[in-house]
Amino acid sequence: MASSNMILKLLVDKRVQKVLYAEASKEFVDLLFHIFALPLGTLIKFPSSKQMVGCLGKLKESIETLNQTHLQPDHDKPSASKAKTLFMCSYAPGSIPFDGYGFCGLRHVSDHQDARCLQCGRLMNVPMTFVRWPSNEEAVVKETVTYMVMDDLVIKPMSTITSITLINNYGVKDLSQLEEIALPFGKDEAFELLKLSLMTDQVLTTLFRHIKEA
């Protein structure tokens, strides 16, 4: 998840309090990639269907109203619309504290040594070794590049030409109306960004306004 001391540099049009783009580090762009990689069922259970942009809300509603007879015998509608992600520690290293894992000899595993297997009843206290992916596998984009993240989360490599073109496209005539704002970005902001990405195409502007009004 996002580091608690991550900083986003926002270029804001002060007249309308709109974010033109954010100057972002690789950590923030990696976060966007990992959000995009989340299973669809995990994403669509956050806001209500009517709040979602595009067809995600209609898809969610169609799953919820689908007759059970159309599903496989070992599946139900909650499992379809509330899919769980796999525990991929490489996506969020250190975000879930644990001392170790234990198992009973069968295929069940627990992170609590006093837990008992639901199948055989034995203690889950046989130690296991958790193997992390190498740290370089956690990254998605190169560290030597600074990135522009648009209001709708479109990602582009940072360049002077792209920046000037974007400012012109927004109709900015006076550069004094632009302001660079450093926005602290941590876990709470990351979850808010995830929610907003399903509700609006002005994600950074809405996030900025929410934080400013808080």
PyMOL commands that set and color helices and strands:
alter all, ss='L'
color gray80, all
select helices_A, chain A and resi 26-36+40-44+49-51+56-65+68-70+77-81+89-91+135-137+160-169+175-177+187-196+203-213
alter helices_A, ss='H'
color red, helices_A
select strands_A, chain A and resi 6-13+18-24+101-103+109-110+126-128+147-150+155-157+178-185
alter strands_A, ss='S'
color yellow, strands_A
deselect
rebuild
show_as cartoon
